[in-house]
Amino acid sequence: MAKMTRERRNPRPLDATRLNDMALAYVARFATSAAKLEGYLRRKLRERGWAGEGEPPVAELVQRMVSLRYVDDESFARAKSGSLLRRGYGPRRVDQALDQAGIAATVRDEVRAAPAAQRQAALAMARKRRLGPFGPGAADPRGREKQVAAMLRAGHPLDSARNLVDAASIAAAEEWAAELDGEQ
């Protein structure tokens, strides 16, 4: 018995109405930045083509979504930054993620976490990855280097990584992280 294969149909090229519908569906489903929305729409246009008059109105459509507040870069940046910090990522890694999402440097500066929050993120990373005093025991010099490197890859400053990995106990690590609480 022969296999029945389905012939793949080429999707219809986009027109202004379909492009608008795609943009609305995207912003309804995902928290996004203006740059990410624009990238999505341009990718869909490359995949499907354009059947409308003139050039596709991508920039105008993105601007309309921003003016209607369906897309808000600052809110997106705050949410993304908070999520990454809670997962234990450091300020450098958060900044990279926001830059990749097309968030302007001025907005990134506004939403940058305070030093106290950065220390709490480092503590969360150490807990999650069982680094320093949260691990099974004292690490040998090579293991210590690996732990510091893991903290650096997660975007934490070198001094924070060393302080946490070298902490004598869990209480000392938590005390270090809490030192800046209440400061802005």
CYANA upper distance limits for C-alpha pairs under 8 A (distance plus 0.5 A):
 10 ASN  CA     48 ARG  CA      8.47
 11 PRO  CA     48 ARG  CA      6.69
 12 ARG  CA     48 ARG  CA      7.00
 12 ARG  CA     49 GLY  CA      8.48
 13 PRO  CA     45 LEU  CA      8.32
 13 PRO  CA     48 ARG  CA      5.36
 13 PRO  CA     49 GLY  CA      5.26
 13 PRO  CA     50 TRP  CA      5.75
 13 PRO  CA     51 ALA  CA      6.00
 14 LEU  CA     18 ARG  CA      6.15
 14 LEU  CA     19 LEU  CA      6.52
 14 LEU  CA     45 LEU  CA      7.42
 14 LEU  CA     48 ARG  CA      6.98
 14 LEU  CA     49 GLY  CA      6.66
 14 LEU  CA     50 TRP  CA      5.51
 14 LEU  CA     51 ALA  CA      6.15
 14 LEU  CA     52 GLY  CA      7.65
 15 ASP  CA     19 LEU  CA      6.53
 15 ASP  CA     50 TRP  CA      6.62
 15 ASP  CA     51 ALA  CA      5.70
 15 ASP  CA     52 GLY  CA      5.12
 16 ALA  CA     20 ASN  CA      6.59
 16 ALA  CA     52 GLY  CA      6.74
 16 ALA  CA     56 PRO  CA      7.83
 16 ALA  CA     57 PRO  CA      8.03
 17 THR  CA     21 ASP  CA      6.68
 18 ARG  CA     22 MET  CA      6.59
 19 LEU  CA     23 ALA  CA      6.74
 19 LEU  CA     41 LEU  CA      7.89
 20 ASN  CA     24 LEU  CA      6.71
 20 ASN  CA     61 LEU  CA      7.57
 21 ASP  CA     25 ALA  CA      6.61
 22 MET  CA     26 TYR  CA      6.58
 22 MET  CA     41 LEU  CA      8.25
 23 ALA  CA     27 VAL  CA      6.76
 23 ALA  CA     37 LEU  CA      7.79
 23 ALA  CA     41 LEU  CA      7.54
 23 ALA  CA     61 LEU  CA      8.38
 24 LEU  CA     28 ALA  CA      6.51
 25 ALA  CA     29 ARG  CA      6.67
 26 TYR  CA     30 PHE  CA      6.46
 26 TYR  CA     37 LEU  CA      8.12
 27 VAL  CA     31 ALA  CA      7.00
 27 VAL  CA     32 THR  CA      7.20
 27 VAL  CA     37 LEU  CA      8.20
 27 VAL  CA     70 TYR  CA      7.03
 27 VAL  CA     71 VAL  CA      7.48
 28 ALA  CA     70 TYR  CA      8.48
 31 ALA  CA     71 VAL  CA      8.25
 31 ALA  CA     76 PHE  CA      7.02
 32 THR  CA     36 LYS  CA      6.68
 32 THR  CA     37 LEU  CA      7.07
 32 THR  CA     71 VAL  CA      6.98
 32 THR  CA     72 ASP  CA      8.27
 32 THR  CA     73 ASP  CA      8.04
 32 THR  CA     76 PHE  CA      6.80
 33 SER  CA     37 LEU  CA      6.75
 33 SER  CA     71 VAL  CA      6.60
 33 SER  CA     72 ASP  CA      6.97
 33 SER  CA     73 ASP  CA      5.53
 33 SER  CA     76 PHE  CA      6.84
 33 SER  CA    101 ALA  CA      7.05
 33 SER  CA    102 GLY  CA      7.42
 33 SER  CA    103 ILE  CA      7.61
 34 ALA  CA     38 GLU  CA      6.67
 34 ALA  CA     62 VAL  CA      6.82
 34 ALA  CA     63 GLN  CA      8.42
 34 ALA  CA     66 VAL  CA      7.62
 34 ALA  CA     71 VAL  CA      6.76
 34 ALA  CA     72 ASP  CA      7.90
 34 ALA  CA     73 ASP  CA      7.09
 34 ALA  CA    102 GLY  CA      7.95
 35 ALA  CA     39 GLY  CA      6.64
 35 ALA  CA    101 ALA  CA      7.09
 35 ALA  CA    102 GLY  CA      5.56
 35 ALA  CA    103 ILE  CA      8.04
 36 LYS  CA     40 TYR  CA      6.63
 36 LYS  CA    101 ALA  CA      6.53
 36 LYS  CA    102 GLY  CA      7.31
 37 LEU  CA     41 LEU  CA      6.75
 37 LEU  CA     62 VAL  CA      7.42
 38 GLU  CA     42 ARG  CA      6.63
 38 GLU  CA     58 VAL  CA      7.10
 38 GLU  CA     59 ALA  CA      7.60
 38 GLU  CA     62 VAL  CA      6.85
 39 GLY  CA     43 ARG  CA      6.59
 40 TYR  CA     44 LYS  CA      6.78
 41 LEU  CA     45 LEU  CA      6.72
 41 LEU  CA     58 VAL  CA      7.37
 42 ARG  CA     46 ARG  CA      6.75
 42 ARG  CA     58 VAL  CA      7.84
 43 ARG  CA     47 GLU  CA      6.74
 44 LYS  CA     48 ARG  CA      6.48
 44 LYS  CA     49 GLY  CA      8.21
 45 LEU  CA     49 GLY  CA      5.40
 45 LEU  CA     50 TRP  CA      6.71
 50 TRP  CA     56 PRO  CA      7.43
 52 GLY  CA     56 PRO  CA      7.57
 57 PRO  CA     61 LEU  CA      6.55
 58 VAL  CA     62 VAL  CA      6.66
 59 ALA  CA     63 GLN  CA      6.59
 60 GLU  CA     64 ARG  CA      6.61
 61 LEU  CA     65 MET  CA      6.81
 62 VAL  CA     66 VAL  CA      6.78
 63 GLN  CA     67 SER  CA      6.63
 64 ARG  CA     68 LEU  CA      6.58
 65 MET  CA     69 ARG  CA      6.67
 65 MET  CA     70 TYR  CA      5.72
 65 MET  CA     71 VAL  CA      6.26
 66 VAL  CA     70 TYR  CA      6.39
 66 VAL  CA     71 VAL  CA      5.29
 66 VAL  CA     72 ASP  CA      6.71
 72 ASP  CA     76 PHE  CA      6.66
 73 ASP  CA     77 ALA  CA      6.47
 73 ASP  CA    103 ILE  CA      6.93
 73 ASP  CA    107 VAL  CA      8.31
 74 GLU  CA     78 ARG  CA      6.68
 74 GLU  CA    107 VAL  CA      6.70
 74 GLU  CA    111 VAL  CA      8.23
 75 SER  CA     79 ALA  CA      6.68
 76 PHE  CA     80 LYS  CA      6.51
 77 ALA  CA     81 SER  CA      6.31
 77 ALA  CA     98 LEU  CA      6.99
 77 ALA  CA    103 ILE  CA      7.59
 77 ALA  CA    107 VAL  CA      8.06
 77 ALA  CA    108 ARG  CA      7.56
 77 ALA  CA    111 VAL  CA      7.31
 78 ARG  CA     82 GLY  CA      6.54
 78 ARG  CA    111 VAL  CA      6.29
 79 ALA  CA     83 SER  CA      6.60
 80 LYS  CA     84 LEU  CA      6.68
 80 LYS  CA     98 LEU  CA      8.07
 81 SER  CA     85 LEU  CA      6.63
 81 SER  CA     94 VAL  CA      6.42
 81 SER  CA     98 LEU  CA      8.15
 81 SER  CA    111 VAL  CA      7.88
 81 SER  CA    112 ARG  CA      8.11
 81 SER  CA    113 ALA  CA      8.35
 82 GLY  CA     86 ARG  CA      6.61
 83 SER  CA     87 ARG  CA      6.83
 84 LEU  CA     88 GLY  CA      6.95
 84 LEU  CA     89 TYR  CA      5.95
 84 LEU  CA     90 GLY  CA      8.45
 84 LEU  CA     94 VAL  CA      6.90
 85 LEU  CA     89 TYR  CA      5.61
 85 LEU  CA     90 GLY  CA      7.05
 85 LEU  CA     91 PRO  CA      8.41
 85 LEU  CA     94 VAL  CA      7.97
 85 LEU  CA    117 ALA  CA      8.17
 85 LEU  CA    118 GLN  CA      7.72
 85 LEU  CA    121 ALA  CA      5.63
 86 ARG  CA    121 ALA  CA      6.53
 86 ARG  CA    124 ALA  CA      7.57
 87 ARG  CA    121 ALA  CA      7.64
 87 ARG  CA    124 ALA  CA      7.39
 87 ARG  CA    125 MET  CA      7.44
 88 GLY  CA    120 GLN  CA      8.44
 88 GLY  CA    121 ALA  CA      4.89
 88 GLY  CA    122 ALA  CA      6.22
 88 GLY  CA    123 LEU  CA      7.77
 88 GLY  CA    124 ALA  CA      5.45
 88 GLY  CA    125 MET  CA      4.65
 88 GLY  CA    126 ALA  CA      8.37
 88 GLY  CA    128 LYS  CA      8.35
 88 GLY  CA    154 ALA  CA      8.11
 89 TYR  CA     93 ARG  CA      6.70
 89 TYR  CA     94 VAL  CA      7.17
 89 TYR  CA    121 ALA  CA      6.66
 89 TYR  CA    122 ALA  CA      7.53
 89 TYR  CA    125 MET  CA      7.36
 89 TYR  CA    154 ALA  CA      5.65
 89 TYR  CA    155 GLY  CA      6.48
 89 TYR  CA    156 HIS  CA      7.59
 90 GLY  CA     94 VAL  CA      6.76
 90 GLY  CA    118 GLN  CA      6.82
 90 GLY  CA    121 ALA  CA      6.95
 90 GLY  CA    122 ALA  CA      7.09
 90 GLY  CA    154 ALA  CA      6.31
 90 GLY  CA    155 GLY  CA      4.65
 90 GLY  CA    156 HIS  CA      4.82
 90 GLY  CA    157 PRO  CA      8.09
 91 PRO  CA     95 ASP  CA      6.56
 91 PRO  CA    112 ARG  CA      7.88
 91 PRO  CA    113 ALA  CA      7.76
 91 PRO  CA    118 GLN  CA      7.15
 91 PRO  CA    155 GLY  CA      6.37
 91 PRO  CA    156 HIS  CA      6.88
 92 ARG  CA     96 GLN  CA      6.76
 92 ARG  CA    155 GLY  CA      5.10
 92 ARG  CA    156 HIS  CA      7.19
 93 ARG  CA     97 ALA  CA      6.77
 93 ARG  CA    153 ARG  CA      8.48
 93 ARG  CA    154 ALA  CA      6.67
 93 ARG  CA    155 GLY  CA      4.96
 93 ARG  CA    156 HIS  CA      8.29
 94 VAL  CA     98 LEU  CA      6.76
 94 VAL  CA    155 GLY  CA      7.97
 95 ASP  CA     99 ASP  CA      6.56
 95 ASP  CA    108 ARG  CA      7.30
 95 ASP  CA    112 ARG  CA      8.41
 96 GLN  CA    100 GLN  CA      6.59
 97 ALA  CA    101 ALA  CA      6.79
 98 LEU  CA    102 GLY  CA      7.00
 98 LEU  CA    103 ILE  CA      5.97
 98 LEU  CA    108 ARG  CA      7.44
 99 ASP  CA    103 ILE  CA      5.86
 99 ASP  CA    104 ALA  CA      7.60
 99 ASP  CA    105 ALA  CA      8.08
 99 ASP  CA    108 ARG  CA      8.40
103 ILE  CA    107 VAL  CA      7.08
103 ILE  CA    108 ARG  CA      7.09
104 ALA  CA    108 ARG  CA      6.78
105 ALA  CA    109 ASP  CA      6.62
106 THR  CA    110 GLU  CA      6.87
107 VAL  CA    111 VAL  CA      6.87
108 ARG  CA    112 ARG  CA      6.50
113 ALA  CA    117 ALA  CA      6.34
113 ALA  CA    118 GLN  CA      6.75
114 ALA  CA    118 GLN  CA      6.84
114 ALA  CA    184 GLN  CA      6.69
115 PRO  CA    119 ARG  CA      6.73
115 PRO  CA    180 LEU  CA      7.52
115 PRO  CA    184 GLN  CA      8.10
116 ALA  CA    120 GLN  CA      6.85
116 ALA  CA    177 ALA  CA      7.52
116 ALA  CA    178 ALA  CA      7.62
116 ALA  CA    179 GLU  CA      8.17
116 ALA  CA    180 LEU  CA      5.41
116 ALA  CA    181 ASP  CA      5.92
116 ALA  CA    182 GLY  CA      8.41
116 ALA  CA    183 GLU  CA      7.68
116 ALA  CA    184 GLN  CA      8.26
117 ALA  CA    121 ALA  CA      6.69
118 GLN  CA    122 ALA  CA      6.82
119 ARG  CA    123 LEU  CA      6.72
119 ARG  CA    160 SER  CA      7.74
119 ARG  CA    177 ALA  CA      5.54
119 ARG  CA    178 ALA  CA      8.27
120 GLN  CA    124 ALA  CA      6.65
120 GLN  CA    177 ALA  CA      6.15
120 GLN  CA    178 ALA  CA      8.09
121 ALA  CA    125 MET  CA      6.71
122 ALA  CA    126 ALA  CA      6.74
122 ALA  CA    151 MET  CA      8.13
122 ALA  CA    156 HIS  CA      7.23
122 ALA  CA    160 SER  CA      7.63
122 ALA  CA    161 ALA  CA      7.97
122 ALA  CA    164 LEU  CA      8.24
123 LEU  CA    127 ARG  CA      6.69
123 LEU  CA    164 LEU  CA      7.75
123 LEU  CA    173 ALA  CA      7.77
123 LEU  CA    174 GLU  CA      7.69
123 LEU  CA    177 ALA  CA      7.11
124 ALA  CA    128 LYS  CA      6.53
125 MET  CA    129 ARG  CA      6.47
125 MET  CA    131 LEU  CA      8.45
125 MET  CA    151 MET  CA      8.05
126 ALA  CA    130 ARG  CA      6.02
126 ALA  CA    131 LEU  CA      5.17
126 ALA  CA    132 GLY  CA      7.33
126 ALA  CA    134 PHE  CA      7.26
126 ALA  CA    151 MET  CA      8.41
126 ALA  CA    164 LEU  CA      7.70
126 ALA  CA    165 VAL  CA      8.33
127 ARG  CA    131 LEU  CA      7.06
127 ARG  CA    134 PHE  CA      6.24
130 ARG  CA    134 PHE  CA      5.23
130 ARG  CA    135 GLY  CA      4.88
130 ARG  CA    136 PRO  CA      8.17
131 LEU  CA    135 GLY  CA      5.63
131 LEU  CA    147 GLN  CA      6.64
131 LEU  CA    164 LEU  CA      8.33
131 LEU  CA    165 VAL  CA      6.67
132 GLY  CA    138 ALA  CA      7.95
132 GLY  CA    139 ALA  CA      8.07
132 GLY  CA    144 ARG  CA      8.29
132 GLY  CA    147 GLN  CA      7.93
132 GLY  CA    164 LEU  CA      6.58
132 GLY  CA    165 VAL  CA      4.38
132 GLY  CA    166 ASP  CA      6.62
132 GLY  CA    167 ALA  CA      7.00
133 PRO  CA    137 GLY  CA      7.76
133 PRO  CA    138 ALA  CA      8.03
133 PRO  CA    164 LEU  CA      8.26
133 PRO  CA    165 VAL  CA      7.40
133 PRO  CA    166 ASP  CA      8.18
133 PRO  CA    167 ALA  CA      6.71
133 PRO  CA    168 ALA  CA      7.02
133 PRO  CA    169 SER  CA      5.69
133 PRO  CA    170 ILE  CA      5.89
133 PRO  CA    173 ALA  CA      8.06
134 PHE  CA    170 ILE  CA      6.93
139 ALA  CA    143 GLY  CA      5.71
139 ALA  CA    144 ARG  CA      6.01
140 ASP  CA    144 ARG  CA      6.57
141 PRO  CA    145 GLU  CA      6.76
142 ARG  CA    146 LYS  CA      6.85
143 GLY  CA    147 GLN  CA      6.74
144 ARG  CA    148 VAL  CA      6.71
144 ARG  CA    165 VAL  CA      7.43
145 GLU  CA    149 ALA  CA      6.56
146 LYS  CA    150 ALA  CA      6.66
147 GLN  CA    151 MET  CA      6.91
147 GLN  CA    165 VAL  CA      7.32
148 VAL  CA    152 LEU  CA      6.76
148 VAL  CA    158 LEU  CA      8.12
148 VAL  CA    161 ALA  CA      5.93
148 VAL  CA    162 ARG  CA      6.82
148 VAL  CA    165 VAL  CA      7.16
149 ALA  CA    153 ARG  CA      6.63
150 ALA  CA    154 ALA  CA      6.81
151 MET  CA    155 GLY  CA      7.15
151 MET  CA    156 HIS  CA      6.20
151 MET  CA    161 ALA  CA      6.07
152 LEU  CA    156 HIS  CA      5.60
152 LEU  CA    157 PRO  CA      6.94
152 LEU  CA    158 LEU  CA      7.02
152 LEU  CA    161 ALA  CA      7.36
156 HIS  CA    160 SER  CA      6.99
156 HIS  CA    161 ALA  CA      6.95
157 PRO  CA    161 ALA  CA      6.86
158 LEU  CA    162 ARG  CA      6.65
159 ASP  CA    163 ASN  CA      6.55
160 SER  CA    164 LEU  CA      6.72
161 ALA  CA    165 VAL  CA      6.56
162 ARG  CA    166 ASP  CA      6.28
163 ASN  CA    167 ALA  CA      6.40
163 ASN  CA    173 ALA  CA      8.18
163 ASN  CA    176 TRP  CA      8.37
164 LEU  CA    173 ALA  CA      6.30
167 ALA  CA    172 ALA  CA      6.44
167 ALA  CA    173 ALA  CA      5.99
168 ALA  CA    172 ALA  CA      6.71
168 ALA  CA    173 ALA  CA      8.09
169 SER  CA    173 ALA  CA      6.86
170 ILE  CA    174 GLU  CA      6.66
171 ALA  CA    175 GLU  CA      6.50
172 ALA  CA    176 TRP  CA      6.63
173 ALA  CA    177 ALA  CA      6.80
174 GLU  CA    178 ALA  CA      6.63
175 GLU  CA    179 GLU  CA      6.64
177 ALA  CA    181 ASP  CA      8.46
